Amino acid sequence: MANAGNEIVFKKETVAKLLTRSFKEDKTKVSSDAVILVAEMLKVFVEEATRRAVKQADSEDCDNIDIEHFEKILPQLLLDF
């Protein structure tokens, strides 16, 4: 994952490798449009997780976001996606 300013960007090659690792047959291919779509979904997921973790930390009057804040928001985040 690269961070261009405040924008989250996933490398298409990395996303493609992650997708192809889950395929059971070597013949299965993934289109470039599918890679772009999955990369966009990952971006939205990470941005939403960040927003929710920040909100959780704020509700607990914390200045820093810890893994505990992420762990608290994770169950609902996974249900929403």
LUMFI-213708 format. One record per residue: residue number from 1; x negated, y, z negated of N, C-alpha, C in turn. Coordinates in Angstrom, 1 decimal. Example, Ala and Ser with C-alpha at 12.3 -4.5 7.8 and 13.67 -1.06 7.14 Angstrom:
<atoms>
ATOM vexza  neast nnorth    nup caeast canorth   caup  ceast cnorth    cup
ATOM     1  -13.2   -5.7   -7.8  -12.3    -4.5   -7.8  -13.2   -3.3   -7.8
ATOM     2  -12.8   -2.2   -7.1  -13.7    -1.1   -7.1  -12.9    0.0   -7.9
</atoms>
This chain:
<atoms>
ATOM vexza  neast nnorth    nup caeast canorth   caup  ceast cnorth    cup
ATOM     1   -0.8   -1.2    0.0    0.0     0.0    0.0   -0.9    1.2    0.0
ATOM     2   -0.7    2.1    0.9   -1.4     3.3    1.0   -0.5    4.5    0.5
ATOM     3   -1.0    5.5    0.0   -0.3     6.6   -0.5   -0.7    7.9    0.2
ATOM     4    0.1    8.3    1.2   -0.2     9.5    1.9    0.5   10.7    1.2
ATOM     5   -0.2   11.4    0.4    0.4    12.5   -0.4    1.3   11.8   -1.4
ATOM     6    2.6   12.1   -1.3    3.6    11.4   -2.2    4.3   10.4   -1.6
ATOM     7    4.1   10.1   -0.3    4.8     9.1    0.5    4.2    7.7    0.3
ATOM     8    5.1    6.8    0.1    4.6     5.4    0.0    4.6    4.8    1.4
ATOM     9    3.5    4.1    1.8    3.4     3.5    3.1    2.8    2.1    2.9
ATOM    10    3.4    1.1    3.4    2.9    -0.2    3.4    2.3   -0.5    4.8
ATOM    11    1.1   -1.1    4.8    0.5    -1.5    6.1    1.3   -2.6    6.8
ATOM    12    1.5   -2.4    8.1    2.3    -3.4    8.8    1.7   -4.7    8.9
ATOM    13    0.3   -4.8    8.9   -0.4    -6.0    8.9   -0.2   -6.8    7.6
ATOM    14   -0.2   -6.1    6.5    0.0    -6.7    5.2    1.4   -7.3    5.1
ATOM    15    2.4   -6.5    5.5    3.8    -7.0    5.5    4.0   -8.2    6.4
ATOM    16    3.4   -8.2    7.6    3.5    -9.3    8.5    2.9  -10.6    7.9
ATOM    17    1.8  -10.4    7.2    1.1   -11.6    6.6    2.0  -12.1    5.5
ATOM    18    2.6  -11.2    4.7    3.4   -11.7    3.6    4.6  -12.5    4.1
ATOM    19    5.2  -12.0    5.2    6.3   -12.7    5.8    5.9  -14.0    6.4
ATOM    20    4.8  -14.1    7.1    4.4   -15.3    7.8    4.0  -16.4    6.8
ATOM    21    3.5  -16.0    5.6    3.1   -16.9    4.6    4.3  -17.7    4.1
ATOM    22    5.5  -17.2    4.1    6.7   -17.9    3.6    7.3  -18.8    4.7
ATOM    23    6.8  -18.8    5.9    7.4   -19.6    7.0    6.9  -21.1    6.8
ATOM    24    7.8  -22.0    7.0    7.5   -23.4    6.9    6.8  -24.0    8.1
ATOM    25    7.2  -23.4    9.3    6.6   -23.9   10.5    5.6  -22.8   11.1
ATOM    26    4.5  -23.3   11.7    3.6   -22.4   12.2    4.1  -21.7   13.5
ATOM    27    5.1  -22.3   14.1    5.6   -21.7   15.4    6.5  -20.5   15.1
ATOM    28    6.9  -20.3   13.9    7.8   -19.2   13.6    7.0  -17.9   13.8
ATOM    29    7.6  -16.9   14.5    7.0   -15.6   14.7    7.9  -14.5   14.1
ATOM    30    7.3  -13.4   13.8    8.1   -12.3   13.3    7.9  -11.1   14.2
ATOM    31    9.0  -10.5   14.6    8.9    -9.3   15.5    8.4   -8.1   14.8
ATOM    32    7.9   -7.2   15.6    7.4    -5.9   15.1    8.5   -5.1   14.4
ATOM    33    9.8   -5.2   15.0   10.9    -4.5   14.4   11.2   -5.0   13.0
ATOM    34   11.1   -6.4   12.9   11.4    -7.0   11.6   10.3   -6.5   10.5
ATOM    35    9.1   -6.4   11.0    8.0    -6.0   10.1    8.3   -4.5    9.6
ATOM    36    8.7   -3.7   10.6    9.0    -2.3   10.2   10.2   -2.2    9.3
ATOM    37   11.2   -3.0    9.5   12.4    -3.0    8.6   12.0   -3.5    7.2
ATOM    38   11.2   -4.5    7.1   10.9    -5.0    5.8   10.0   -4.0    5.1
ATOM    39    9.1   -3.4    5.8    8.2    -2.4    5.2    9.0   -1.2    4.7
ATOM    40   10.1   -0.8    5.4   11.0     0.2    4.9   11.7   -0.2    3.7
ATOM    41   12.2   -1.5    3.6   12.9    -2.0    2.5   12.0   -2.0    1.2
ATOM    42   10.7   -2.4    1.4    9.7    -2.4    0.3    9.5   -1.0   -0.2
ATOM    43    9.5    0.0    0.7    9.3     1.4    0.4   10.4    1.9   -0.5
ATOM    44   11.6    1.6   -0.1   12.8     2.0   -0.8   12.9    1.3   -2.2
ATOM    45   12.5    0.0   -2.2   12.5    -0.7   -3.5   11.5   -0.1   -4.5
ATOM    46   10.3    0.2   -4.0    9.2     0.8   -4.9    9.6    2.2   -5.3
ATOM    47   10.2    3.0   -4.4   10.6     4.3   -4.8   11.7    4.3   -5.9
ATOM    48   12.7    3.4   -5.7   13.8     3.2   -6.7   13.3    2.7   -8.0
ATOM    49   12.4    1.8   -8.0   11.8     1.2   -9.2   11.0    2.4  -10.0
ATOM    50   10.3    3.2   -9.2    9.6     4.3   -9.8   10.6    5.3  -10.5
ATOM    51   11.6    5.6   -9.7   12.6     6.6  -10.3   13.3    6.0  -11.6
ATOM    52   13.6    4.8  -11.5   14.3     4.2  -12.7   13.3    4.1  -13.9
ATOM    53   12.1    3.7  -13.6   11.1     3.6  -14.7   10.8    5.0  -15.4
ATOM    54   10.8    6.0  -14.5   10.6     7.4  -15.0   11.8    7.8  -15.9
ATOM    55   13.0    7.5  -15.4   14.2     7.8  -16.1   14.2    7.1  -17.5
ATOM    56   13.8    5.8  -17.5   13.8     5.1  -18.7   12.8    5.7  -19.7
ATOM    57   11.6    6.0  -19.2   10.6     6.7  -20.1   11.1    8.0  -20.6
ATOM    58   11.8    8.8  -19.8   12.4    10.0  -20.3   13.4    9.8  -21.4
ATOM    59   14.2    8.8  -21.2   15.3     8.5  -22.2   14.7    8.1  -23.6
ATOM    60   13.4    7.6  -23.5   12.7     7.2  -24.7   11.8    8.3  -25.2
ATOM    61   11.8    9.4  -24.6   11.0    10.6  -24.9    9.5   10.2  -24.9
ATOM    62    9.1    9.5  -23.8    7.7     9.1  -23.6    7.1   10.0  -22.5
ATOM    63    5.9   10.3  -22.6    5.2    11.1  -21.6    4.6   10.2  -20.5
ATOM    64    4.2    9.0  -20.9    3.6     8.1  -19.9    4.6    6.9  -19.6
ATOM    65    4.5    6.4  -18.4    5.3     5.3  -18.0    4.5    4.0  -18.2
ATOM    66    5.0    3.1  -19.0    4.3     1.8  -19.3    5.0    0.7  -18.6
ATOM    67    4.4   -0.5  -18.6    5.0    -1.7  -18.0    6.3   -2.0  -18.7
ATOM    68    6.4   -1.7  -20.0    7.6    -2.0  -20.7    8.8   -1.2  -20.1
ATOM    69    8.6    0.0  -19.6    9.7     0.7  -19.0   10.1    0.0  -17.7
ATOM    70    9.2   -0.4  -17.0    9.5    -1.1  -15.7   10.2   -2.5  -16.1
ATOM    71    9.8   -3.1  -17.1   10.4    -4.4  -17.5   11.9   -4.2  -17.9
ATOM    72   12.1   -3.1  -18.5   13.5    -2.8  -18.9   14.5   -2.5  -17.7
ATOM    73   13.9   -1.9  -16.7   14.8    -1.6  -15.6   14.9   -2.7  -14.5
ATOM    74   13.9   -3.7  -14.6   13.8    -4.7  -13.5   15.0   -5.5  -13.3
ATOM    75   15.7   -6.1  -14.4   16.9    -6.9  -14.1   18.0   -6.2  -13.3
ATOM    76   18.3   -5.0  -13.7   19.4    -4.3  -12.9   18.9   -3.9  -11.5
ATOM    77   17.6   -3.6  -11.4   17.1    -3.3  -10.1   17.2   -4.5   -9.1
ATOM    78   16.8   -5.6   -9.6   16.9    -6.8   -8.8   18.4   -7.2   -8.4
ATOM    79   19.3   -6.9   -9.3   20.7    -7.2   -9.0   21.2   -6.2   -8.0
ATOM    80   20.7   -5.0   -8.0   21.2    -3.9   -7.1   20.6   -4.2   -5.7
ATOM    81   19.5   -4.9   -5.6   18.9    -5.1   -4.3   19.3   -6.5   -3.9
</atoms>
